[in-house]
Amino acid sequence: MKNFDFKKRNLSSGPHLLGLLLVVAGIFVLVSPSFLESGSSTETILAVGIGTLFIGLLIISSYGGIVIDLSQKRFKEYLSIGGYKFGEWTELPEILKIKVISNSYINSNTPNGISPTFSGKVTDFKTLIYSNSSKPVFSFKYSNADDAVKNARHLANDLNADLVINVK
C-alpha cells in the first residue's frame, strides 16, 4: 500500500505547545524531590508527575490529517490519538491538476486580545489538488517551499496529474 500522509500538526503553538509544557512539568515534578524539600508523599509525587507526563504525551500525539492511498485511489481524513488513526475511507475523485502556490501575509500575535506582542511577514506554501471543479479537493499547507514542491511532484507522478508550480 503506497500512501501519502499529510499531518496537520504544529508543535510550537496551540494545544501541542500545552502538551510540551505538561511533559516538561511532569518531568520536573518527578525529579524535583532530589533537589527540593517537599512535604508530599512519594506516592503523590509519582501520581502527579506520571499523570501530567501521560496527559502531555497524549496531547502531543493527537493531531489531524489526511492520508491518501495512492494504489487504491482512496483517502481518509483522520484524527490520530496515540498513534491510532480514526476516520473513514472515501473514494478519491480523479485528480487532474496539482498546483503549488505561495501566500505571503503579515502575522501578528495578540495573546491578550488588545496589543500585539510581535508581527512579521510570513510566507506559506500550499499544495492544491484539483479534480474537475475549480475548487481544490485538498489543500496542504507547508512552511517550506522545497517540501511543498517535493510532495506535489510525488503526488502528481503517482496520480498522473498535471503539475503547476507558482512559487515566488
N, C-alpha and C positions, 0 to 999 in steps of 0.2 A: 504494500500500500504506500503510494507516494503522496505525501502531504505537504501543504503549505500552511504554517501555523502563525497567525498574527496575534500577538498578545497585547492587550490594552492595559499596560501597567507602567507606572512611573513611581519608582521607589523614593524619589525626593519630594513628593507632595501628596496631599490628600491622606486617605486612610493608611496608605503604605508607610508614610512618614510616622504616623501614630504607631504602627506595628514595630518599626525600627526603634522608636523611643521606648516602647514597652519591653522589647528584648533587652535593651541596654539597662532599663530599670530592673528587670528580673535578674540579670547578671549581677548588678550592683547589690541588690538585696541578698543574693546568695553568697557573695564574697565579703560583704561589709562586716559580718561578725569577726572577721580576722583582724580588723584594724579599728573597729568602733565598739564602744561599750553599749550594750542594749539590755533592757530588762525582759525582752521577749524570749520565749522558749525556742528551742531548736526546731520543734515541730511547726511552730507558727512561721518562723523564718523560711523554712523549706516550703511550706504550703503557699505562702505569698510569692516567694521567688519563682517556684516552678509554675504556679498558676499564671503569673504575669508573663513569664517566658513562653508558656504554651499559647496564651491568647495572642501575644505579639507575633509568634511564628505562624499562627493560624491566619492572622490578618495579612501578613506579608505574602503568604502562599495563596491568598484569594485574589482572583482577578478575572476579567472577562476577555473574550477573544473570539476569533473566527478561525476555524480550521477548514481547509479546502482539500478534499480527497481528489487528487488530480487523475488517478487511474479510473475511479468510478464516477467521476463528474458529479460530485455532490458536496455540500458544505454543511457546517454546523456552527451556529452561534452558541457559545457556551459560557458558563460560569464555572471556573475552576476553584475548588476548595480543597486544600490539602492534596493537590495533585490529581484529583478525580474531576473530570470534565462533565458537567451536566448540560444537556442540550439535545435537540432532536436533529437528525439528518434530514436535509431537504435537497431535492434535485437542483443541480446547478444549471441555470439557463445558459444558452450558447453565448460565449464571450467573444465579441467581435473586436474590441479595442481596449488597450490598456494605455493609460496616459499618466505621465509623471509631471506634476506642476509644482511650482514654489509659491509660497504665500508669505509675504512679509507684513508685519504689523507691530505697533507699539504696545507692549505689555506693561501693565502697571499692577503692583500688588498693594491692595488696601485691606490689610487684615482687620483694622478696626472699623472699616466702613466709611471713614472720613478722610484721612490723609494717606497718600501713597507712601510706602516705605522705599520703593525703588521702581524705576521704569527703564525700559530699554527696548531696542528693536530686536524682534525675534523673527527668524525665518523657519517656517515649517515646510516640509516636502510631502506632498500627498501622491499616493498611487491610486488612481481612479480606474475602476474596472466597469466597462460598459457592455451591455448586451444590445438589444435592438433599440432601446429608447435613448433619449438624450440625457436622461438622469442616470448617474452611476449606480450600479448594483452594489458595489462595495467601495469604501474609501478608507485607505490605510494611511495613517499619519506617522511620519518619521522626522526626527530632528537632524538626520544626516542625509545629504543628497546621495552619497555613494550607496548607502543601504537601500534607499528608495529605488534607485536605478537598478541595482543588482537584483532585488526582489521582483521588480517589474519585468526585467529581462527573463528571469526564471519562469514567472507566470505566463508571459507571452509565448515563450518557447513551448511550454508544456500544454498550453491551452490553444495553440495555433491561432493566436490573436495578433492584430497589428499593434505595434508599439510606437507611441508618440512621446518624445521626451522634450518638455518645455520648461527647462530649469534655468533660472537666471543666475 
